């Protein structure tokens, strides 16, 4: 017997809410389990292990985010340049360096780079 509503009988709002709440709770539980499994798999992959199934191979995809500390940027490039890029937007700062308005080498030295890893499942049937 299914918990899905009977398409022949219109459901009451309370029944719809009950089904909605059950689905939401199920999804939240599955998301929490998925997150925990992902942490465990990432840890194993970082430790040099490999993981795959008949359909998927797990790999770690590294993303980098670059930003520039506001005060140091201001010390190095001054108020006018700091105001020009406002929130020290990476693209704007690099565009100024590309145009020769900022010293590109100093900008690279100033950069904070944060890496994040995402667990990616690559399909094996391509």
The first five atom37 places (N, CA, C, CB, O) and aatype in JSON, in Angstrom:
{
  "aatype": [20, 20, 20, 20, 20, 20, 20, 20, 20, 20, 20, 20, 20, 20, 20, 20, 20, 20, 20, 20, 20, 20, 20, 20, 20, 20, 20, 20, 20, 20, 20, 20, 20, 20, 20, 20, 20, 20, 20, 20, 20, 20, 20, 20, 20, 20, 20, 20, 20, 20, 20, 20, 20, 20, 20, 20, 20, 20, 20, 20, 20, 20, 20, 20, 20, 20, 20, 20, 20, 20, 20, 20, 20, 20, 20, 20, 20, 20, 20, 20, 20, 20, 20, 20, 20, 20, 20, 20, 20, 20, 20, 20, 20, 20, 20, 20, 20, 20, 20, 20, 20, 20, 20, 20, 20, 20, 20, 20, 20, 20, 20, 20, 20, 20, 20, 20, 20, 20, 20, 20, 20, 20, 20, 20, 20, 20],
  "atom_mask": [
    [1, 1, 1, 1, 1],
    [1, 1, 1, 1, 1],
    [1, 1, 1, 1, 1],
    [1, 1, 1, 1, 1],
    [1, 1, 1, 1, 1],
    [1, 1, 1, 1, 1],
    [1, 1, 1, 1, 1],
    [1, 1, 1, 1, 1],
    [1, 1, 1, 1, 1],
    [1, 1, 1, 1, 1],
    [1, 1, 1, 1, 1],
    [1, 1, 1, 1, 1],
    [1, 1, 1, 1, 1],
    [1, 1, 1, 1, 1],
    [1, 1, 1, 1, 1],
    [1, 1, 1, 1, 1],
    [1, 1, 1, 1, 1],
    [1, 1, 1, 1, 1],
    [1, 1, 1, 1, 1],
    [1, 1, 1, 1, 1],
    [1, 1, 1, 1, 1],
    [1, 1, 1, 1, 1],
    [1, 1, 1, 1, 1],
    [1, 1, 1, 1, 1],
    [1, 1, 1, 1, 1],
    [1, 1, 1, 1, 1],
    [1, 1, 1, 1, 1],
    [1, 1, 1, 1, 1],
    [1, 1, 1, 1, 1],
    [1, 1, 1, 1, 1],
    [1, 1, 1, 1, 1],
    [1, 1, 1, 1, 1],
    [1, 1, 1, 1, 1],
    [1, 1, 1, 1, 1],
    [1, 1, 1, 1, 1],
    [1, 1, 1, 1, 1],
    [1, 1, 1, 1, 1],
    [1, 1, 1, 1, 1],
    [1, 1, 1, 1, 1],
    [1, 1, 1, 1, 1],
    [1, 1, 1, 1, 1],
    [1, 1, 1, 1, 1],
    [1, 1, 1, 1, 1],
    [1, 1, 1, 1, 1],
    [1, 1, 1, 1, 1],
    [1, 1, 1, 1, 1],
    [1, 1, 1, 1, 1],
    [1, 1, 1, 1, 1],
    [1, 1, 1, 1, 1],
    [1, 1, 1, 1, 1],
    [1, 1, 1, 1, 1],
    [1, 1, 1, 1, 1],
    [1, 1, 1, 1, 1],
    [1, 1, 1, 1, 1],
    [1, 1, 1, 1, 1],
    [1, 1, 1, 1, 1],
    [1, 1, 1, 1, 1],
    [1, 1, 1, 1, 1],
    [1, 1, 1, 1, 1],
    [1, 1, 1, 1, 1],
    [1, 1, 1, 1, 1],
    [1, 1, 1, 1, 1],
    [1, 1, 1, 1, 1],
    [1, 1, 1, 1, 1],
    [1, 1, 1, 1, 1],
    [1, 1, 1, 1, 1],
    [1, 1, 1, 1, 1],
    [1, 1, 1, 1, 1],
    [1, 1, 1, 1, 1],
    [1, 1, 1, 1, 1],
    [1, 1, 1, 1, 1],
    [1, 1, 1, 1, 1],
    [1, 1, 1, 1, 1],
    [1, 1, 1, 1, 1],
    [1, 1, 1, 1, 1],
    [1, 1, 1, 1, 1],
    [1, 1, 1, 1, 1],
    [1, 1, 1, 1, 1],
    [1, 1, 1, 1, 1],
    [1, 1, 1, 1, 1],
    [1, 1, 1, 1, 1],
    [1, 1, 1, 1, 1],
    [1, 1, 1, 1, 1],
    [1, 1, 1, 1, 1],
    [1, 1, 1, 1, 1],
    [1, 1, 1, 1, 1],
    [1, 1, 1, 1, 1],
    [1, 1, 1, 1, 1],
    [1, 1, 1, 1, 1],
    [1, 1, 1, 1, 1],
    [1, 1, 1, 1, 1],
    [1, 1, 1, 1, 1],
    [1, 1, 1, 1, 1],
    [1, 1, 1, 1, 1],
    [1, 1, 1, 1, 1],
    [1, 1, 1, 1, 1],
    [1, 1, 1, 1, 1],
    [1, 1, 1, 1, 1],
    [1, 1, 1, 1, 1],
    [1, 1, 1, 1, 1],
    [1, 1, 1, 1, 1],
    [1, 1, 1, 1, 1],
    [1, 1, 1, 1, 1],
    [1, 1, 1, 1, 1],
    [1, 1, 1, 1, 1],
    [1, 1, 1, 1, 1],
    [1, 1, 1, 1, 1],
    [1, 1, 1, 1, 1],
    [1, 1, 1, 1, 1],
    [1, 1, 1, 1, 1],
    [1, 1, 1, 1, 1],
    [1, 1, 1, 1, 1],
    [1, 1, 1, 1, 1],
    [1, 1, 1, 1, 1],
    [1, 1, 1, 1, 1],
    [1, 1, 1, 1, 1],
    [1, 1, 1, 1, 1],
    [1, 1, 1, 1, 1],
    [1, 1, 1, 1, 1],
    [1, 1, 1, 1, 1],
    [1, 1, 1, 1, 1],
    [1, 1, 1, 1, 1],
    [1, 1, 1, 1, 1],
    [1, 1, 1, 1, 1],
    [1, 1, 1, 1, 1],
    [1, 1, 1, 1, 1]
  ],
  "atom_positions": [
    [[0.84, -1.17, 0.0], [0.0, 0.0, 0.0], [0.89, 1.24, 0.0], [-0.96, -0.01, 1.21], [1.87, 1.29, 0.75]],
    [[0.58, 2.22, -0.82], [1.39, 3.42, -0.98], [0.88, 4.53, -0.09], [1.39, 3.86, -2.43], [-0.31, 4.61, 0.22]],
    [[1.82, 5.41, 0.34], [1.45, 6.59, 1.11], [1.04, 7.73, 0.19], [2.6, 7.03, 2.01], [0.6, 8.78, 0.65]],
    [[1.19, 7.54, -1.11], [0.83, 8.59, -2.07], [-0.68, 8.79, -2.07], [1.34, 8.24, -3.48], [-1.43, 7.83, -1.89]],
    [[-1.12, 10.03, -2.28], [-2.56, 10.29, -2.29], [-3.26, 9.55, -3.43], [-2.83, 11.8, -2.4], [-2.69, 9.35, -4.5]],
    [[-4.49, 9.16, -3.18], [-5.32, 8.5, -4.19], [-5.77, 9.55, -5.2], [-6.55, 7.77, -3.54], [-6.45, 10.5, -4.81]],
    [[-5.42, 9.39, -6.48], [-5.79, 10.41, -7.48], [-7.3, 10.48, -7.7], [-5.09, 10.11, -8.79], [-7.8, 11.47, -8.23]],
    [[-8.02, 9.45, -7.31], [-9.47, 9.41, -7.49], [-10.2, 10.26, -6.44], [-9.97, 7.97, -7.44], [-11.28, 10.79, -6.72]],
    [[-9.61, 10.38, -5.25], [-10.26, 11.09, -4.15], [-9.47, 12.36, -3.85], [-10.37, 10.2, -2.89], [-8.28, 12.3, -3.53]],
    [[-10.13, 13.52, -3.95], [-9.41, 14.76, -3.63], [-8.98, 14.77, -2.17], [-10.29, 15.99, -3.94], [-9.76, 14.44, -1.27]],
    [[-7.75, 15.16, -1.94], [-7.21, 15.2, -0.59], [-7.61, 16.51, 0.1], [-5.68, 15.05, -0.61], [-7.8, 17.54, -0.54]],
    [[-7.73, 16.42, 1.4], [-7.99, 17.64, 2.18], [-6.67, 18.39, 2.35], [-8.64, 17.3, 3.58], [-5.59, 17.83, 2.14]],
    [[-6.77, 19.63, 2.72], [-5.56, 20.43, 2.94], [-4.72, 19.8, 4.06], [-5.93, 21.9, 3.28], [-3.5, 19.8, 3.98]],
    [[-5.38, 19.28, 5.07], [-4.65, 18.64, 6.17], [-3.91, 17.4, 5.68], [-5.61, 18.27, 7.31], [-2.78, 17.14, 6.11]],
    [[-4.53, 16.64, 4.8], [-3.87, 15.45, 4.24], [-2.68, 15.87, 3.36], [-4.88, 14.6, 3.41], [-1.62, 15.25, 3.4]],
    [[-2.87, 16.92, 2.59], [-1.78, 17.43, 1.77], [-0.61, 17.87, 2.65], [-2.25, 18.6, 0.89], [0.55, 17.6, 2.36]],
    [[-0.94, 18.57, 3.75], [0.09, 19.02, 4.67], [0.82, 17.84, 5.3], [-0.52, 19.9, 5.76], [2.04, 17.85, 5.43]],
    [[0.08, 16.83, 5.68], [0.69, 15.64, 6.29], [1.67, 14.99, 5.32], [-0.4, 14.63, 6.7], [2.78, 14.63, 5.7]],
    [[1.25, 14.83, 4.08], [2.12, 14.23, 3.05], [3.34, 15.11, 2.8], [1.33, 14.02, 1.73], [4.46, 14.62, 2.69]],
    [[3.11, 16.42, 2.72], [4.2, 17.37, 2.5], [5.23, 17.28, 3.63], [3.64, 18.81, 2.39], [6.43, 17.23, 3.39]],
    [[4.73, 17.28, 4.87], [5.62, 17.21, 6.04], [6.41, 15.9, 6.04], [4.81, 17.33, 7.33], [7.6, 15.9, 6.37]],
    [[5.75, 14.8, 5.67], [6.44, 13.52, 5.64], [7.55, 13.55, 4.58], [5.44, 12.38, 5.34], [8.67, 13.09, 4.84]],
    [[7.25, 14.08, 3.4], [8.26, 14.16, 2.34], [9.41, 15.09, 2.75], [7.61, 14.67, 1.04], [10.58, 14.76, 2.53]],
    [[9.07, 16.23, 3.34], [10.11, 17.15, 3.79], [11.02, 16.49, 4.81], [9.49, 18.41, 4.38], [12.25, 16.6, 4.72]],
    [[10.43, 15.81, 5.8], [11.22, 15.15, 6.83], [12.1, 14.05, 6.23], [10.31, 14.57, 7.92], [13.24, 13.87, 6.64]],
    [[11.55, 13.32, 5.28], [12.31, 12.27, 4.6], [13.49, 12.87, 3.85], [11.42, 11.48, 3.64], [14.61, 12.37, 3.94]],
    [[13.23, 13.94, 3.13], [14.3, 14.59, 2.35], [15.37, 15.14, 3.28], [13.71, 15.72, 1.47], [16.56, 14.98, 3.0]],
    [[14.97, 15.78, 4.37], [15.95, 16.32, 5.32], [16.82, 15.21, 5.9], [15.24, 17.08, 6.46], [18.03, 15.37, 6.05]],
    [[16.2, 14.09, 6.22], [16.95, 12.94, 6.75], [17.92, 12.39, 5.72], [16.01, 11.85, 7.2], [19.06, 12.06, 6.04]],
    [[17.46, 12.29, 4.49], [18.33, 11.78, 3.42], [19.47, 12.76, 3.13], [17.51, 11.54, 2.14], [20.6, 12.33, 2.9]],
    [[19.19, 14.06, 3.16], [20.23, 15.07, 2.93], [21.29, 14.99, 4.02], [19.62, 16.49, 2.88], [22.48, 15.08, 3.73]],
    [[20.86, 14.82, 5.28], [21.82, 14.72, 6.38], [22.69, 13.47, 6.23], [21.08, 14.69, 7.74], [23.9, 13.52, 6.45]],
    [[22.07, 12.35, 5.84], [22.83, 11.12, 5.63], [23.8, 11.29, 4.46], [21.88, 9.94, 5.37], [24.95, 10.87, 4.55]],
    [[23.33, 11.9, 3.38], [24.18, 12.14, 2.2], [25.38, 13.0, 2.57], [23.36, 12.82, 1.07], [26.5, 12.73, 2.14]],
    [[25.15, 14.06, 3.37], [26.22, 14.94, 3.8], [27.27, 14.18, 4.61], [25.66, 16.1, 4.62], [28.47, 14.34, 4.39]],
    [[26.81, 13.36, 5.54], [27.73, 12.59, 6.37], [28.52, 11.59, 5.53], [26.95, 11.85, 7.47], [29.73, 11.45, 5.71]],
    [[27.85, 10.89, 4.63], [28.55, 9.96, 3.75], [29.57, 10.69, 2.88], [27.54, 9.2, 2.86], [30.68, 10.2, 2.67]],
    [[29.19, 11.86, 2.39], [30.11, 12.66, 1.58], [31.37, 13.03, 2.35], [29.42, 13.92, 1.1], [32.47, 12.96, 1.8]],
    [[31.21, 13.41, 3.62], [32.37, 13.74, 4.46], [33.29, 12.52, 4.6], [31.92, 14.23, 5.85], [34.52, 12.64, 4.51]],
    [[32.69, 11.37, 4.84], [33.48, 10.15, 5.01], [34.21, 9.79, 3.72], [32.59, 8.99, 5.46], [35.38, 9.41, 3.75]],
    [[33.52, 9.89, 2.6], [34.13, 9.56, 1.3], [35.24, 10.56, 0.98], [33.06, 9.56, 0.18], [36.31, 10.16, 0.52]],
    [[34.99, 11.85, 1.2], [36.03, 12.86, 0.96], [37.28, 12.56, 1.78], [35.51, 14.28, 1.29], [38.4, 12.62, 1.28]],
    [[37.06, 12.22, 3.06], [38.19, 11.89, 3.92], [39.0, 10.72, 3.38], [37.71, 11.59, 5.32], [40.23, 10.74, 3.39]],
    [[38.3, 9.71, 2.91], [38.98, 8.54, 2.35], [39.74, 8.91, 1.07], [37.97, 7.41, 2.06], [40.87, 8.47, 0.87]],
    [[39.11, 9.7, 0.22], [39.76, 10.1, -1.03], [40.98, 10.98, -0.75], [38.77, 10.85, -1.94], [42.01, 10.85, -1.42]],
    [[40.87, 11.87, 0.25], [42.01, 12.71, 0.63], [43.15, 11.85, 1.16], [41.59, 13.74, 1.69], [44.32, 12.22, 1.04]],
    [[42.81, 10.7, 1.74], [43.81, 9.77, 2.27], [44.39, 8.86, 1.21], [43.22, 8.95, 3.36], [45.19, 7.98, 1.52]],
    [[43.99, 9.04, -0.03], [44.57, 8.26, -1.13], [43.73, 7.08, -1.59], [45.89, 7.77, -0.73], [44.11, 6.38, -2.53]],
    [[42.61, 6.84, -0.94], [41.77, 5.73, -1.37], [41.02, 6.08, -2.65], [40.77, 5.34, -0.26], [40.9, 7.25, -3.0]],
    [[40.54, 5.07, -3.33], [39.71, 5.26, -4.52], [38.36, 4.63, -4.25], [40.38, 4.64, -5.78], [38.24, 3.65, -3.53]],
    [[37.32, 5.23, -4.85], [35.98, 4.7, -4.65], [35.23, 4.72, -5.97], [35.21, 5.5, -3.57], [35.22, 5.73, -6.68]],
    [[34.6, 3.59, -6.29], [33.76, 3.54, -7.47], [32.74, 2.43, -7.34], [34.6, 3.35, -8.74], [32.91, 1.47, -6.59]],
    [[31.68, 2.59, -8.1], [30.64, 1.57, -8.19], [30.59, 1.14, -9.65], [29.23, 2.1, -7.68], [31.44, 1.54, -10.45]],
    [[29.61, 0.33, -10.0], [29.46, -0.05, -11.4], [29.16, 1.16, -12.28], [28.35, -1.09, -11.56], [29.51, 1.19, -13.46]],
    [[28.5, 2.18, -11.69], [28.08, 3.33, -12.48], [28.91, 4.59, -12.28], [26.66, 3.64, -12.17], [28.99, 5.43, -13.18]],
    [[29.53, 4.75, -11.1], [30.18, 6.02, -10.77], [31.58, 5.83, -10.23], [29.36, 6.77, -9.77], [31.91, 4.8, -9.64]],
    [[32.39, 6.85, -10.45], [33.73, 6.95, -9.85], [33.74, 8.25, -9.05], [34.89, 6.92, -10.95], [33.36, 9.3, -9.58]],
    [[34.15, 8.2, -7.81], [34.19, 9.38, -6.97], [35.54, 10.08, -7.14], [33.94, 9.01, -5.49], [36.6, 9.45, -7.07]],
    [[35.5, 11.38, -7.35], [36.71, 12.2, -7.44], [36.48, 13.47, -6.62], [37.07, 12.54, -8.93], [35.34, 13.84, -6.35]],
    [[37.55, 14.11, -6.23], [37.45, 15.39, -5.54], [37.74, 16.5, -6.54], [38.43, 15.47, -4.33], [38.77, 16.49, -7.21]],
    [[36.83, 17.43, -6.63], [37.0, 18.58, -7.5], [37.39, 19.76, -6.6], [35.68, 18.89, -8.34], [36.69, 20.07, -5.64]],
    [[38.5, 20.39, -6.91], [39.0, 21.49, -6.09], [38.58, 22.81, -6.73], [40.55, 21.42, -5.94], [38.78, 23.03, -7.92]],
    [[38.0, 23.67, -5.92], [37.63, 25.02, -6.35], [38.46, 26.0, -5.55], [36.09, 25.29, -6.17], [38.73, 25.78, -4.37]],
    [[38.85, 27.08, -6.19], [39.63, 28.11, -5.51], [38.86, 29.42, -5.54], [41.02, 28.29, -6.15], [38.25, 29.78, -6.55]],
    [[38.89, 30.11, -4.43], [38.28, 31.43, -4.35], [39.36, 32.41, -3.93], [37.06, 31.45, -3.37], [40.02, 32.21, -2.91]],
    [[39.54, 33.43, -4.69], [40.56, 34.43, -4.4], [39.88, 35.7, -3.94], [41.46, 34.69, -5.64], [38.92, 36.16, -4.57]],
    [[40.37, 36.28, -2.85], [39.94, 37.61, -2.45], [41.16, 38.34, -1.9], [38.78, 37.54, -1.39], [42.22, 37.74, -1.71]],
    [[41.01, 39.63, -1.66], [42.11, 40.46, -1.22], [41.71, 41.15, 0.08], [42.5, 41.5, -2.3], [40.64, 41.75, 0.15]],
    [[42.56, 41.09, 1.11], [42.22, 41.73, 2.38], [42.16, 43.25, 2.19], [43.24, 41.36, 3.48], [43.1, 43.86, 1.69]],
    [[41.06, 43.84, 2.61], [40.78, 45.24, 2.36], [41.89, 46.18, 2.85], [39.49, 45.62, 3.0], [42.36, 47.03, 2.1]],
    [[42.29, 46.03, 4.11], [43.28, 46.96, 4.67], [44.63, 46.86, 3.97], [43.46, 46.7, 6.15], [45.26, 47.87, 3.67]],
    [[45.07, 45.64, 3.7], [46.36, 45.46, 3.01], [46.27, 46.0, 1.58], [46.76, 43.96, 2.99], [47.22, 46.61, 1.09]],
    [[45.15, 45.78, 0.91], [44.94, 46.29, -0.44], [45.08, 47.82, -0.41], [43.55, 45.87, -1.0], [45.74, 48.42, -1.26]],
    [[44.44, 48.42, 0.57], [44.48, 49.89, 0.7], [45.9, 50.37, 0.96], [43.55, 50.35, 1.82], [46.33, 51.37, 0.38]],
    [[46.64, 49.67, 1.84], [48.03, 50.04, 2.12], [48.9, 49.97, 0.87], [48.6, 49.15, 3.21], [49.74, 50.84, 0.64]],
    [[48.7, 48.93, 0.07], [49.54, 48.71, -1.1], [49.15, 49.61, -2.27], [49.46, 47.26, -1.53], [50.02, 50.15, -2.96]],
    [[47.84, 49.78, -2.51], [47.4, 50.47, -3.71], [46.75, 51.83, -3.47], [46.44, 49.61, -4.44], [46.52, 52.58, -4.42]],
    [[46.46, 52.18, -2.23], [45.92, 53.49, -1.91], [44.4, 53.55, -1.93], [46.46, 54.49, -2.85], [43.72, 52.61, -2.33]],
    [[43.89, 54.7, -1.46], [42.45, 54.91, -1.33], [41.72, 54.9, -2.66], [42.19, 56.22, -0.63], [40.66, 54.29, -2.78]],
    [[42.28, 55.57, -3.66], [41.58, 55.69, -4.94], [41.35, 54.32, -5.58], [42.38, 56.58, -5.91], [40.26, 54.02, -6.06]],
    [[42.39, 53.48, -5.57], [42.24, 52.14, -6.16], [41.28, 51.3, -5.33], [43.62, 51.43, -6.25], [40.49, 50.53, -5.88]],
    [[41.33, 51.45, -3.99], [40.43, 50.7, -3.12], [38.99, 51.09, -3.4], [40.77, 50.96, -1.63], [38.12, 50.22, -3.48]],
    [[38.73, 52.38, -3.55], [37.38, 52.83, -3.88], [36.95, 52.33, -5.26], [37.29, 54.35, -3.81], [35.78, 52.01, -5.47]],
    [[37.87, 52.28, -6.18], [37.56, 51.84, -7.55], [37.03, 50.41, -7.57], [38.82, 51.93, -8.43], [36.11, 50.09, -8.32]],
    [[37.6, 49.56, -6.74], [37.17, 48.16, -6.73], [36.18, 47.87, -5.6], [38.36, 47.24, -6.6], [35.7, 46.75, -5.48]],
    [[35.89, 48.86, -4.79], [34.9, 48.83, -3.72], [35.03, 47.62, -2.79], [33.52, 48.85, -4.31], [35.62, 47.75, -1.72]],
    [[34.51, 46.48, -3.16], [34.56, 45.31, -2.29], [35.74, 44.42, -2.63], [33.27, 44.52, -2.38], [35.78, 43.25, -2.25]],
    [[36.67, 44.95, -3.32], [37.85, 44.23, -3.78], [37.39, 43.0, -4.58], [38.75, 43.82, -2.57], [37.78, 41.86, -4.32]],
    [[36.57, 43.29, -5.53], [36.07, 42.26, -6.43], [37.24, 41.72, -7.26], [34.94, 42.82, -7.36], [37.99, 42.48, -7.87]],
    [[37.38, 40.43, -7.26], [38.5, 39.77, -7.94], [38.59, 40.18, -9.4], [38.37, 38.25, -7.84], [39.67, 40.52, -9.88]],
    [[37.49, 40.15, -10.11], [37.51, 40.47, -11.53], [37.9, 41.93, -11.77], [36.15, 40.19, -12.16], [38.67, 42.23, -12.68]],
    [[37.35, 42.83, -10.95], [37.68, 44.25, -11.1], [39.15, 44.5, -10.8], [36.8, 45.11, -10.19], [39.82, 45.23, -11.54]],
    [[39.66, 43.91, -9.71], [41.06, 44.11, -9.34], [41.99, 43.57, -10.42], [41.36, 43.45, -7.99], [42.98, 44.21, -10.76]],
    [[41.66, 42.39, -10.95], [42.5, 41.8, -11.99], [42.4, 42.59, -13.29], [42.11, 40.35, -12.23], [43.37, 42.67, -14.05]],
    [[41.23, 43.18, -13.56], [41.09, 44.02, -14.76], [41.97, 45.27, -14.64], [39.61, 44.44, -14.97], [42.61, 45.68, -15.61]],
    [[42.01, 45.87, -13.45], [42.89, 47.03, -13.24], [44.36, 46.63, -13.4], [42.66, 47.63, -11.83], [45.16, 47.38, -13.97]],
    [[44.7, 45.46, -12.91], [46.08, 44.97, -13.08], [46.37, 44.7, -14.55], [46.32, 43.69, -12.24], [47.45, 45.02, -15.05]],
    [[45.41, 44.13, -15.24], [45.57, 43.85, -16.67], [45.73, 45.12, -17.49], [44.39, 43.07, -17.18], [46.43, 45.14, -18.5]],
    [[45.07, 46.19, -17.04], [45.16, 47.47, -17.76], [46.42, 48.24, -17.36], [43.91, 48.32, -17.47], [46.71, 49.29, -17.94]],
    [[47.16, 47.72, -16.38], [48.37, 48.39, -15.95], [48.15, 49.42, -14.86], [49.0, 49.05, -17.11], [49.1, 50.11, -14.46]],
    [[46.92, 49.54, -14.35], [46.63, 50.51, -13.29], [47.1, 50.02, -11.92], [45.14, 50.81, -13.24], [47.33, 50.82, -11.02]],
    [[47.24, 48.72, -11.76], [47.76, 48.12, -10.53], [48.94, 47.22, -10.9], [46.65, 47.32, -9.75], [49.0, 46.69, -12.0]],
    [[49.85, 47.06, -9.97], [50.98, 46.16, -10.17], [50.47, 44.73, -10.03], [52.14, 46.46, -9.15], [50.06, 44.31, -8.94]],
    [[50.48, 43.98, -11.12], [49.92, 42.62, -11.13], [50.64, 41.69, -10.16], [49.99, 42.03, -12.54], [50.01, 40.85, -9.53]],
    [[51.96, 41.83, -10.03], [52.72, 40.97, -9.13], [52.34, 41.24, -7.68], [54.23, 41.18, -9.33], [52.17, 40.3, -6.9]],
    [[52.22, 42.51, -7.31], [51.81, 42.85, -5.94], [50.4, 42.34, -5.66], [51.87, 44.37, -5.72], [50.1, 41.88, -4.56]],
    [[49.53, 42.42, -6.67], [48.17, 41.92, -6.51], [48.18, 40.42, -6.24], [47.33, 42.24, -7.75], [47.45, 39.94, -5.37]],
    [[48.99, 39.67, -6.99], [49.1, 38.22, -6.78], [49.62, 37.91, -5.38], [50.04, 37.59, -7.83], [49.12, 36.99, -4.73]],
    [[50.61, 38.68, -4.9], [51.17, 38.46, -3.56], [50.14, 38.74, -2.47], [52.41, 39.33, -3.35], [50.17, 38.13, -1.4]],
    [[49.25, 39.67, -2.75], [48.24, 40.09, -1.78], [47.07, 39.11, -1.67], [47.73, 41.46, -2.16], [46.34, 39.11, -0.68]],
    [[46.9, 38.29, -2.68], [45.73, 37.42, -2.78], [45.66, 36.37, -1.67], [45.72, 36.72, -4.13], [46.67, 35.76, -1.32]],
    [[44.47, 36.18, -1.14], [44.16, 35.05, -0.27], [43.42, 34.05, -1.14], [43.29, 35.48, 1.0], [42.42, 34.39, -1.77]],
    [[43.9, 32.83, -1.18], [43.25, 31.8, -1.99], [42.7, 30.74, -1.07], [44.25, 31.18, -3.02], [43.42, 30.13, -0.28]],
    [[41.39, 30.52, -1.18], [40.74, 29.48, -0.39], [40.32, 28.37, -1.35], [39.5, 30.04, 0.42], [39.74, 28.61, -2.4]],
    [[40.64, 27.16, -0.95], [40.25, 26.01, -1.76], [39.13, 25.26, -1.05], [41.46, 25.07, -2.01], [39.14, 25.1, 0.17]],
    [[38.19, 24.81, -1.83], [37.15, 23.93, -1.31], [37.13, 22.69, -2.18], [35.76, 24.64, -1.28], [37.45, 22.74, -3.37]],
    [[36.75, 21.6, -1.59], [36.65, 20.36, -2.34], [35.22, 19.9, -2.38], [37.55, 19.28, -1.73], [34.52, 19.9, -1.36]],
    [[34.79, 19.51, -3.54], [33.45, 18.96, -3.71], [33.56, 17.53, -4.2], [32.61, 19.82, -4.69], [34.37, 17.22, -5.08]],
    [[32.76, 16.69, -3.64], [32.72, 15.3, -4.08], [31.91, 15.25, -5.37], [32.1, 14.36, -2.99], [30.78, 15.72, -5.41]],
    [[32.49, 14.68, -6.41], [31.85, 14.61, -7.71], [31.74, 13.15, -8.13], [32.63, 15.42, -8.77], [32.7, 12.39, -8.01]],
    [[30.58, 12.75, -8.61], [30.41, 11.4, -9.14], [30.49, 11.5, -10.65], [29.03, 10.75, -8.67], [29.68, 12.17, -11.29]],
    [[31.48, 10.81, -11.22], [31.62, 10.8, -12.66], [30.97, 9.54, -13.21], [33.11, 10.89, -13.08], [31.31, 8.44, -12.79]],
    [[30.05, 9.7, -14.15], [29.43, 8.5, -14.74], [30.49, 7.71, -15.52], [28.25, 8.89, -15.68], [31.31, 8.29, -16.22]],
    [[30.45, 6.43, -15.38], [31.43, 5.59, -16.06], [30.94, 5.15, -17.44], [31.74, 4.36, -15.22], [31.7, 4.56, -18.2]],
    [[29.69, 5.43, -17.78], [29.12, 4.99, -19.05], [29.02, 6.17, -20.02], [27.72, 4.36, -18.84], [27.94, 6.68, -20.29]],
    [[30.16, 6.59, -20.54], [30.18, 7.7, -21.51], [30.59, 7.2, -22.85], [31.12, 8.82, -21.06], [30.67, 7.97, -23.8]]
  ]
}
